[in-house]
Amino acid sequence: MPSSLIDIHPHVISTDTARYPLAPLGGHQSDWSRERPVSYDQMIKAMDEAGVAKSAVVQASSAYAHDNSYVAAAVAAYPRRFTGVFSVDVLAADAVERMKFWIGKGLTGMRLFTAGSTMPEQSTWFVEPRTYPAWQFASDSNLPVCMQMRVKGFPQLKEILEQFPKLRVIIDHFGRAEAADGPPFAAAAPLFELARYPGVHLKLTHRPIEESRKDRSTPEAFFGRVVKEFGASRIAWGSNYPASSLTLPQLVALAREALAFLPQPDQDFIFFRTAQALYPTLAD
């Protein structure tokens, strides 16, 4: 069992809609953020119950779009437990200024929501030339960029990675890569192809764990292949709580069970060391 535990994919939602008004990306609020919101105080309590030392709180785009005020409030309230991952409109002319603004609020990562439960079709706007200043700034600042996306968008992502080779990118939920076909996991080939880009990291949540248990796949076979291709130092665990209906302790147990076959050093990278490398404030 890892000696520490860091979560790089929880979300916080305020019930104070007057102070933190809802403005979901695309105009459609996610069901989970409406049905089971978790405030940052409640998140701290859940972390304590689950044994999570620190977290990189990710902007809930399907609740607040690009207004990261509540994530910033969480970091300000618990600077020793949280860092934050903000979202901005990278197509906007002032994108870099907005990035600098949220970094000034103590947030240390960015997330682009290009596909998800409220946006089922994979968007390709993130490859447009208007986004290049934001990508360049992220690269120059060593700012990790989480990509909420599907495998279908990997060809466009490769274009960005080729143009900005120093970028650090984190693929949320493995891009929903499929594993049900089992070894050698031909359906997940587009995911494995990203391993040749040294800045690409993977966020291991309950979604790829659930995928790893379908049909011909097993966690040992699928995650064994993923670790072989990427190395554990480029994989980090994230809970996706409370977007997942499971409790945070349940999500921790799910991940520990799925990765129990790995050597302890690999587990340590996935459960906390990679997170500390991506978000150095979490290592303090």
WOMOSUL-V149873 format. One line per field, one symbol per residue. phi: phi as a letter, one per 40 degrees, with the letter a starting at -180 (. if undefined). psi: psi as a letter, one per 30 degrees, with the letter a starting at -180 (. if undefined). A space follows every 10 residues. Layout:
phi=???
psi=???
//
This chain:
phi=.ccaabbbac bbbccccccb ccaccggbcc cccccacbcc cccccccccc gccaabccdc ccbbfbccdc cccccccbcc bbbbbcbbcc cccbdccccc cccccgcbab bbcbaiccac cccbccbcdc cddccccccc cfccbcbcab ddccdccdcc cccbcccbbb ccfgggdcbc cgdcgcccdc cccccccccc bbbcbccccc ccbcfccbdc cccccccccc gccbbbcacg ccdcccccdc ccccccccbc cccddccccc caccdcccbd cccc
psi=kkflkkkghl kkkkfifeei kkikkfgjkk eefeeikjlf eeeeeeeeef gkelkjkkki fgegcgjgee eeeeeeeiff fklljlkljf flfgeeeeee eeefggkgll kkjfkaegif kklgfffkff feeeeeeeee fhjkjkjjll effeeeeeee eeeifgkjkk jkggghkkff flkghefgee efffffjffk lkjjafefee efgkcfllee eefeeeeeef kffgkkkkeg kgekflleee eeeeeeeegf flleeeeeee feeeeeeeif fff.
//
